[in-house]
Amino acid sequence: MSAGGRVAAAGATGAADEPSLPRRSPTVVVEELTRRFGAFTAVDHVSFEVARGEVFGFLGPNGAGKTTTIKMLAGLLTPSEGEARVAGIDVAREPERVKQRIGYMSQLFSLYGDLTVAENIGFFGGLYGLRGAERERRRAWVLEMSGLVDQRDRLVRELPLGYKQRLALGCAILHQPPILFLDEPTSGVDPLSRRSFWDLIHSLAEQGTTVLVSTHYMEEAEYCHRLALMNRGKLVALDTPPALKRKLGAPILEVRAGAGPDALEALQGDPAVVAVGLFGRALHVTTTDAAAGERAVRERLAAANIPLEGIRPIPPSLEDVFVALVAESGGAVVS
């Protein structure tokens, strides 16, 4: 079955266990968006809409097209084909107008290490045209939000990574843009700082800011209202995290074996196994059929002389969905 068959590219289902989706008109509209670099197609005819106040996530392996999509929507790359409107502005025709209406934060944070905290805030405030009392009000807000009120004269290069992250976010939204793009903003940041950062993201969304964010952390993907799963430049699934898990039609087996990596290698390639991955000390085996999958696991491990410690069916995690869809859509690009 195709990826589209296993996980439908649909909108919210309205189930009680799902995050509350904003019921507002779309502020980002993407139709058949495509970007080529010579003979290589990085983004391949992608279409979706994002509502005002929605936290919309891009999830996919390296090379899936997440960053290229965000850069096109932020006016940093010109599309090869298709259309995209951000805050009602055509990104291909008026990229500079788009940049005035958005905030953008990359995984590199876009800060200047040789400037102090206050100097960085002042620099970005000037870029965004903030003046006088408004500039002072927004600077005070960023210092308070980032927890750097007493560190305003400290060089940014001396800050811990979590503080750099919050400062970079503050600088990206100094001008209070209606749309915020975050390109893997928590890469390398500790789990507590990541959770605090996501609390800020949801606070902004509740106030009406539309947030588009790419991530490779599964726990972060769960925080999004909806997820666009991408692989090899294509959109392979689009829905809420709970709906994506419900719609994975393939049974999942948790397998505990004496040698995890060896067991993974032994199970790969079996016709009954759709995908297999290591989850801590266990394997999650996505199968075409639970009974056939269990037989295949037992036979393959016995043939490889790997002791089987336990096997049981489990509900799918978001990572199971991700692994299965990437496998069904051609596997991750090997760089």
N, C-alpha and C positions, 0 to 999 in steps of 0.2 A: 504494500500500500504506500502511496506517496505521502510526503510530509503534509501536504495540504489535506489528504484524507484523514490522517491521524489527528491533526490539530487544525481545526478550521480557522481560516483567517477571518475571524468575525469580531464584532464589537462586544460590549459588556453583556453578560447574561442576566444580571440583576439578582444573582443569588445572594442570600443573606450573609454569607461568609466573605464576601468580596468587598474591597475598598469602595467607598462612595465615589462614583465618577461624576465629574462636573457635567451638568446638563446645559451647556452653553454653546453658542455658535463657534465654529472652528476659527482659531487664530492662525493656524498653520495648515495649508492645503498643498499636498504634493501629488502630482499626477505624472506617472510614467517617467520619473526622474532618472536620468542616466548620466554617467560620467565615464569617459574613456581616456586612457593614457596610451596613445598609440594603438597597438593591437589589443591591449589589455582593457577589459571592461571592469572597472572597480565597483560601480553601482549600476544595476541592470533593471531598468524599468520598474522602479519602486513607487508605490502609491499608498497614501494614508492621509488622515486628517487628525489634528490635535486640537482639543477644546481649550478655551481660556480656563486657567486654573488647574489644568491637568498635569500630572507628573508622568511623562511619557518616556519609557526606557528603551534603549537599543542594547540588545544582548547578542553576542556572537564571538566566534574565535578571532584571533588575529587575522587580518586580511579579509574580513567579512564585508567591509564597506561601511562600517559604523562612522568612523572619523570622516571619511570622504563625504558621506551624506550630511553630517553636521556642518562641515565646512562649506558645502554648497548652500545650505539653508542660512548660514551666517554671512553669506556674501563674500566668502574668501576664495571660492572656486566657482568657475562658470560651468553650468551644466552643459553636457554635450547634446542632450535631448530632453524632452519633457518640460514640465512647468512646475514651479513652486512659488507660492505666495506666503509671505511671512508678515503678519500684521497688515494684510491687504496689499503688500508691496511685492512686485515681481522681482525675484532675486537675480534673474539674468539681466533685466533691463535697468534696475536701479539698485545695485549692490550697496552703494554708499548710503542710500536712504535706509536700507535694511540695517546697516551697522549702527545707525543712530537710534534704532528702535529696540535693540537687543543688548543683552549682556553676554559675554563669552568668556569662559574659563577653561583653559586646557590643563592637562595633567602636569605641565611645566609651571603652572601658576601665574606666569606672565608678570612676575614681580621683579624689582631691581634690587639685588642684594647689597649693593654699595650705597643705597639710600636708606634712611631711617623709615620706621613705620609711618610717621607723620608725613615725611617727604613723599613716600609712595602714594599715600592717600591724596595729598595735594596735587601730585602730578596727574593722577587719573581724573581728579575733579576738574583740572584745567582742560584735559582732553575732552571731557564731556560738557564743557561750557558752563560749569557751575560757578557762581559768583556770590560774593558777599555773604549775607546771613544764611542763605540756602546752603552754600558750600560749607560753612561752619557747622550747621545743623547736621548735615550728612556725614561730615568727618567725625563728629561726636558719636553719631549712631554706629559707624563702622568700628570705632575704638571700643565702644561698649559691647557690641555684638561679638567681636573677635577676642574679647578679654584682654585687650592690650592698652587699656587706659594708662596704666603705670609703666608701659614699655614703649611709649610713643617715640622716644628718642633713641631707641635701640636699632642697630642695623638689622635689616631683614635677614641677611645671610646668617645671623646668629640665632634666629628663632627656631624652636622645634618645629617639626614638619606639620603637626596639627595646627599650630598657630599661623603658619604660612598659608595653610589651606583656607582658614577662616578669613584671614586678611585678604587673600586673593578673591574670595567670594564677595567680600564687602566692596572691594575696588571694582569688581565687575558689575555691581548693582548700585553703585553710587548715584547714578542718574535715574534710579527706579524704573528700569525698562520693563515693558509688559511681557517680554519673552526672554528666557534665560537658557543658554546652551552650555552644558557642562560635559566636557570630553574626558572621560575617565578621571574625574577630579580627585578621587581618593586613592589613587595608585600609590602604594608604599606607605599609607597612613595606618596607624594602629586601629584596632577594632573599636575602641571607645571613642576615638576622635571621629571615626567614620559614622558611628551612630549619632553623635552630637551634630555632625554635619547634616545628616539626613533629617534630623529634627528641624534644622533651619530651613531646609528645602521645603518641607511640608508646611511650615509656617508661612513661607512666601507664597506657596500655592493656595493656601487658605485665604490669602489676601488678594488672590486673583492673578498672580504671576503664573504664566505658562512655563513649565520646565521640561526641557528635552535633555536627557542625560544618557551617556553611554557608560557601560560598566562591564567588568568581567567577574565581579563578585556576585555569587548567587544570592546571598542574603540581602544584598542591596537591591537586586532585581525584584525581590519580593515586596519592596517598599513602593514600587511604581503602581500607578493606577492601571496602566496597560503596558505591555511589552511587545516590541517588534523584534522577533528573532531573525537575524540575518546570517546568511552563509553564502560565500562565493558571489557576493554582490546582490543577491536576491533576498526578498522578504519571504521567508518560509513559513511564518506564523505570526499572527497578531491577535492578542486578546489579553484579558486580565490574567495575572499569575494563577489564581485558583482555577479559572476556566481552562487554561492551558494544561494543567495537571489532570483535570477531569477528562479532557478530550483525548488524552494519550490512550489509544485503543490497545496498545500492546501490554501484556502482563509483565510485571517486574518480579524477579526473584532475587532475594538477598542470599548470597552464597558466602559461607565462611570456609576457607580452605587453608591448609598448612603453609602454603607459599603463594601469597597473593599475586605477585607479578607473574610467576610461572603459571598460575591458574588462569590468569587473564589471557596470556599468550595461548594456552591450550584451548580456550573456548572460542577464540577469534576464528571466524571463517566457517563456523558450523551453520548449516542452513536454518536451524531453528533459533539461532541467536541473531537478533537485529543489531544489538549494541551491547558492549560490556565495558564497565569502568570501575576503577578502584574508588571506594568511599571509606576512607579510614582503613580499618583492618578487614573490611568486607568487600565483596564484589556485588555490584548491581548488574543483573543480567536482564536485558530487555529481550523478550522472546516473541515468536509468532503465535505460540500456544503454550500455556502453562505446563501441561503434562508433557508435551514434546520437549519443551525447554528443560524440564527437570531430568528427563531421560538423557538428553544431550549432555547436560552438566555431569551427571554421574558417569556416563560412558567416557567422555573426554578426559575427566580427571583420573579415572581408573586407568585409562590407557597411558597417561603421562605419569603414573605412580604418585599422584598428589592426593594426600588424604583429605577427604571431605568431612568437615566438622559440623556443618549444618546447612540447611537450605529451607527457605520459606518464602511465600508470596508476601509482598509489601505494597502499600500504595505508592504511586510515583511521586518523586520530589521534582522540583523545578529543574534540578540538574539532570535527572533522568530524561525529562522532556528535551532538554537542551542536547544531551548526548545522542538521543534517538534521532532528533531532527537533523542534526549535523551529519550523522551517518547516512541518513536517507537522502540527503541533498548533496551527496558527493564527497562528504568528509571535509575536514578543515584543510585549508590551503597550507602546504608545507613550504616554508620559506627557505 
